[in-house]
Amino acid sequence: MAPVDFDVVLEKSNELETRFLQNPKNDLQELQKIVQEQEHALRFPSVSYSDCYTLGEIIRRLYSQARYTAPIVIDITINGHQVFHLAFDGSSPDNDAFIKRKYATVNRFHMSSFRMGLMMSDSKTTISTKYNVPEGDYGAFGGGFPLTLTSGVQIGVICVSGLRQVQDHCIIVRAVAQLLQNGPAASK
């Protein structure tokens, strides 16, 4: 796998967020391409529970620095085992329900829930119609991201719920890029 230019990943994340917030129905195929590139670039050589804790803390710090006003919930799962979960004051069980739906989408389709949502919008359909899955169990909207090894094997899911869907997605991307740039503990 070629070395990742994390500055480019972050630049594209900012572009994705800006473009989507300006017009969420514009350039859906180009936005899908950006998200797919993020998914491919942001892979781990290995992942420990300690890495997941660090990743959760990076998301917490990025959230606090951005001074968002909506509360969030952060959830990281490896092989079906929840290894990090943080709920901010003001969040609710609704956030956890959204996380379950995002998790189910990423886990089943092996792509970010945001890319799935972009694909469904582009196809003018819904995940429940296209894949015959219960709408209440799957979420085709931003905030679920695959935790994937460089081998291509997905071993977990990272979720954020509470912000606008593109913001949920981008805060995960920024945190993963930052962790990988600094080197996860498992790879040291």
N, C-alpha and C positions, 0 to 999 in steps of 0.2 A: 504494500500500500504506500502510495506517495506521501511525503510529508505534508502535513496540513498547515496552511497559512491561516492562523487563527485571526489575524487582523482582517483578512478577507471574509472569513466566516462572520465576524462581528459586524463588519460593514454591511454585508448582505442581510444580516438580521435587522439592522437599523432600517435598511431600505424596505424590507418586507413589512416591518411594523408601520412605517410611514405610509407606504402605498396602500396597505390594507385599511388603515384608519381613514385615509382620504376617500377611498372608494372600494369597499369590500367586494364588489362584483366585477371589478375591472382587472384585466390581465390574469385571469384565473390560471391559465396554463403556465404562464411565466412564474407566478407565485408558487405553484406546485413544484416547478423545477427547482426553485430556490430551496424549498423545504426538503425536497428529496436530496439535494446536494448537502444540506445540513445533516440529514440522517446518515448519509454515507461518510461524511467527514468526521463526525463526532462519535467515534468508536473507541472503545477502551482496550488496551492490551490485556488487562485483567481488572477485576473489581473486587474490593473487599468491603465488608460492612463499614469499616472505618472510612473508606472512600465515599460511601453513601452518606455517612454522617457529615463529612466535609462538604459534599455537594449540597446537602440540605442547608448547611450553615451558609454556604455561598449564596444560595437562593434567598435565604433570610436577610443576609446583608444587602444584596442587590435591591430587594424589595424595600428595605428600610431607607437606603440611600436615595431611591427614586421618589420617596415620600408619597407613595400611592395612598389614597384615602380609603379604598375598599379593602377589607380584611381578606386574607388568603389562608388556604390550607395547602401544605406541602406534603407529598407522600412519595416514598420510594420503596419499591418492592423488588426483591430478587428471587427468582424461581418460586413465586407464590408466597414468599415470606416478607411481610412488611418489616423493613429494617429502619425506616425513618418516617415519622409522622409529626407534623407540627401544625397546630391550629392557632391563628392569631385571635386576640380579643375581637369580638364582634362577628367572627365567622359562625357558621351554623351547620347543623347536620345536612342541610342542603348542599353545602360544599363537598361533604363526604359522598353524598349521592352522585354528584357530578363526577367526582374522582373515580368512583366505581364504574361509571359509564365510559369514561375516558380510558381507564385501565383495560376494560373489556375490549374496547376497540383496538388499542395498541397491541394487546396480547394476542388477539385473534388474527389481525390483518398485518401485523409486523410492520407498521408504519405509524407515524405520528397521527394523533386524532385530528390535528389541524389539516394535514394533507388529505386525510379522508374527507373532511368537510369541504375543502376546496374542490376535490374531485366530484363530490356529490353536487355542489353548486354548479360546477362546469357542465355536468351531465343533466342538470335540472331534474334530479331525483333525490331520494332520501336513502340512507343506509338501510332502513327497514324494508323499503320497497326493493332495492337492488339486491340485497343479500338475504332477504327473508329472515331478519333477526328482529327481536322485540325492541321497539324504539326506546322503551324505558330502561333497557339493559345496555344499550350502546350509545355512545355520543360522538357524533361527527362534528366536533368543534375543538378549538385549540386548548392545549393544556395537558396533553398526554404525549410522552416522547419515549421511544424505545431505548432501553439501555442495552447496547449491542457491543459485542466484542469485535476486535479487528478481523477475526475469522468470519464475521457475518452472522454469528449465532446470537440471537436475542436472548438475554438472560433476565431481563427485568423491565420495569416501567417506572418512569419518573412522571409525576403529575403535580400540577398546580391548579387550583380553582379559586376564583374570586375576582379576577380582573377581567378586562375585555379579552376575548379568546386569543387574539393575536399577542396580547401582552402576556397572558399565561404561557403561551408557546415561547415567545422570545426571551422571557426571563430564564426559562429552562435552558435554552440554547446558549445564552450568555454564561450561565453558571457552568455548564458542561465544558464549554470552550475554555473558560478560565481554569477549571480543574485540570483539564488535559494539558493545557499550556504549562501549568506549574508542575505537572506530573503527579498522577494519583499515587497514593501510598503503596498500593498493591504492586505497582510496577517498579518501585525503588528497591 
